[in-house]
Amino acid sequence: MKKLMNQSWFIAIVFMVLYKPAIFSQMAQYQTFDKISNVLKVLIIAVLLVWFCFFYQKISMFFVMLLFFEVWRILATIYCDGNYSSLFLTIFNSLAIALVVEMGLKTDPDALLDGATFVLGAFVLINFATILMFPQGMYEFNTFTENYFLGYRNNSIMLIFPAMIFSVVRSLRLYDRLTVSSVLICAASTATVIFAFSATSVIGIAIFILFLFLALINWMPKFLNIVTYIAINIAYFFGVIILRVQEAFAFIIVDMLGRDLTFTGRTNIWDSALEAFYKSPIFGVGEIDNQASRDLIGATHAHNYYLNLLYKSGVLGFLFFFAILVICGVALYKNRKNGKIPFVVSGALCAFMVMLQSEAYYNIYYFFSILTLSTFISYALPQKDSEGNFIYKNKKQIKSKKVTIKIKDVTHT
């Protein structure tokens, strides 16, 4: 059964189920298909867990932290008598995504990257097509109208980003350059976030493309690492969310730019979320439904994932998630001298951490595939020859030929 992990078609099927497009859950006519896919999802999760226990046995620190993080979310929700409607399914989904990526990388990285790129890339292209056909939105869900094949315009980035990263990593692993398919997926992804405008997604993709460009020109600064990313995010969180330093620049933001210092009411939401956190700093309020969240903080989420995590899962939930990011960043830093791939994936991690400062994605678990890829990045590197040099499909090894010149002594008489 372990041989199935060597088959890209099997990986593709698993990704199709675990990354099921939101349209199948949100449109009434697809309810039957949605229920069937959920059953398949549970079966796949069970199979992956059994395989992992039998064939891989050793549990990584990354998976332990992810498990602690998800278990704590359950305990916090139980303690606070929160909402369980979709909690367990999303948690199982996140664990399954981490498992399939870890097992795939350790078994056959090429099969994993091929299967993931094929499915997620196809989803991105279909989603872009629906944006072109339905500019104002394909259907309405929860009062929002700008929904497409992958769901609401803001949240689709959590699937679009992995599609870009898997395709780019696959290209760099095999050819040390971008292929036509990776360029197409990146172009469709960029066009998607521009046409169905989401400022946070645009910023995230811009950061990733910048890192990709730097890697392609072989300039990869050492200071761009997890320490820098954490420092930037801490400075932003305490400066903007807690201390509100933006108020000191009111003459620029309000007078010159004509913007609102409350960031369209977000500062009020942050205040309410902080107040909820202060009242229950250990467990938070647990997972709650959208209406309960509106009643508590005035919105369905805190418009900042770190703050959202603090007020829903408390300090421990936040620390577990922080530990996951550190594990990913350290693994990438240790492999920083191994070509372009670690640097590019590090750029994806940087973009991810920045995007979480203004959004709290309900489908954040889709990005756990990239967090897993970051942790086990050494398995995604190109193969090496006997001398330790990377081997690429488009580059032939040139053996040097030794030329021996014989000089004959000529004796003149």
Secondary structure, 3 states (H helix, E strand, C coil): CHHHHHCHHHHHHHHHHHCCCCHHHHCHHHHHHHHHHHHHHHHHHHHHHHHHHHHHCCCCHHHHHHHHHHHHHHHHHHHCCCCCCCHHHHHHHHHHHHHHHHHHHHHCHHHHHHHHHHHHHHHHHHHHHHHHHCCCCCEEECCEEEEECCEECCCCHHHHHHHHHHHHHHHHHHHCCCCHHHHHHHHHHHHHHHHCCCHHHHHHHHHHHHHHHHHHCCCCCCCCCHHHHHHHHHHHHHHHHHCCHHHHHHHHHHHHCCCCCCCCCHHHHHHHHHHHHHHCCCCCCCCCCHHHHHHHHCCCCCCCHHHHHHHHHHHHHHHHHHHHHHHHHHHHHHCCCCCHHHHHHHHHHHHHHHHCCCCCCCCHHHHHHHHHHHHCHHHHCCCECCCCCECCCCCCCCCCCCCCCCCCCCCCC
